[in-house]
Amino acid sequence: MKKSDPYFSRAVEKAMLALEYVRQSPQPLSFMEIAAKLGLTKASAFRLLYTLEALRYLSKTPGGCYLAPLRAN
């Protein structure tokens, strides 16, 4: 991580970490599991996960947990 780099985007880093975490999980993850793993506030985690879901990088199970579906172009 290049946190001292002025061009490095922490927001993009967090989104990529969230996506990687969900993709590596053998089962869907809850909102709170993801927020806790990434050390995010509920508000930050909500915005990040909402955006990834809106862009179809993540989807939700009927129980509200997140998973990373295979994406088609």
C-alpha positions, 0 to 999 in steps of 0.5 A: 500500500502506498499511503504516502503517495499523493495519487493513491486513492484510499476509497479505491483501496477499500473497495478492492479490499472489500471485493477481494474479501467477499470473493475469497469467502466460501460463503456469503458474508454479512454487512457487519462481517465485512465492515468489521474485517475492513475496519469501516464505520457502518456509514462507510461500509454501507456506501461502499457495499451499496456502490459495489452492488449497484455496479454488480460487483456484489450481490445480496442473498435473500438473507441480506448477505453479500457474495461476488457473482461471476461477471459477464462483460 
